[in-house]
Amino acid sequence: MSSWLHLILGIKPSADSAEVRSAYAGLLKRFHPDLCVETETNRNRLELIRMAYQVYSDPKLRQEHTRSGEIPN
């Protein structure tokens, strides 16, 4: 299974930490409940965005996700 969380953030799998932060910040601005219409879909998107950022901002979690394609605990 291949990694896929980078697709949520709109980055390459090899993106550096600055690219990850920039993509996360842009998506937060786009889907944050204070800045857009709060719907179930947007809440789910925001949850996925936060999860993807959590994995891609931690080198150990990122490596595990890249290796297994699963979402690390």
Helices and strands as residue ranges (DSSP letters): H 5-9, H 17-31, H 40-56, H 59-68
